Amino acid sequence: MAEHHEAVEELEQEEVTEETEAVEEETAEEQEASEEDKKGFFNKRKEKKKDKKDEQIEELTDRVKRQMAEFENFRKRTDKEKSQMYTMGAKSVIEKVLPVIDNFERGLMAVPEERKEDPFVDGMNKIYKQMLTIFEEIGVTPIEAVGTEFNPDFHNAVMHIEDESLGENIIAEELQKGYMYHDSVVRHSMVKVAN
């Protein structure tokens, strides 16, 4: 019986050992799974952080690109405005000087032939020519009128005459000279148009 009792104890011990080993294996597996879960949790947190950082980087990069584009547009707009302001200022000054040129022309045309050699008249003629030279240098040119076809973009018709020697819509006489500053009209020519 003692043998039987020892065999039963041996069997019980083997079962206990097997159960203990199974429990230990399960515990080890659970610990490994738990560690993997923890690692996975931390990895996920890292991935989430990385995603958040990537989002911030993308957002900031987008902001910088937009601000650079805004700045470029602002720079172009201000350059264009500066150029327009300069042109407007130049045209304003030219408009104010044109009556002086007109008066020089009228005064020189009124001088009788016998006084053309007078030193005073010669001096006035030289000043007039100097002013025209300065105008040319800054881009102011007179508008062609007499003998050309009437163009409302450059000419202002104030009189109309019938003249068989001239064609239709041909300018017969220029009453006041017109001027252009580069490509824009400063003052239209006042003209007499035939037919």
C-alpha positions, 0 to 999 in steps of 0.5 A: 500500500505504501507503494501505492501511496507513493505512486499517487503522491508521485502522480499528484506531484507531477500534476502539480509540477505540470500545472505550475509549469503551465501557469508559469508559461501562461504568466510568462506569455502574459508578461511578454504580451503585457510588455509588447502592449506597453511597447506598442502603447509607447510606440503608438504614443510616439507615432501619435507625437510624430504625427502631431509634429509632422502636422505642425511642421506641415502647418508651419511650412504652409504658413511660411509659404503663404506669407512668402507669397503675400510678401512677394505680392506686396512687393510687386504691388508697391513697386507698381504703385511707386512706378505709377506715382513717379509717372503721375508726379512727372506728368503733373510737373510736365503739365505745369511747365507746358504753358511756359513752353507755349509762351516761349513759342508765342513770344518767338513767333511774335518777333519781327524779322528785323529783330531776330538777330537781337541778343535778347531774342537769341538768348530766349531762343536758346533757353527755349531750345534747351527746355525742349532738349531737357524734355526729350531727355526725360521722355517728353515728345511732341505729338505729330499733327499737321498733315496726319489723320485725326486720331481722338487718342492724340488730337482734340478737334476744336474746328472743322474746315472744308478744304479740297486740297486735303483728304478726309479727316486730315489735320489742317492746322495745329492750334496748340501743340500736344505732348506725350510722356513715354507712352501716355498723353500729357496734353492732346493737340488742339487741331483744326480738321479738314473735310 
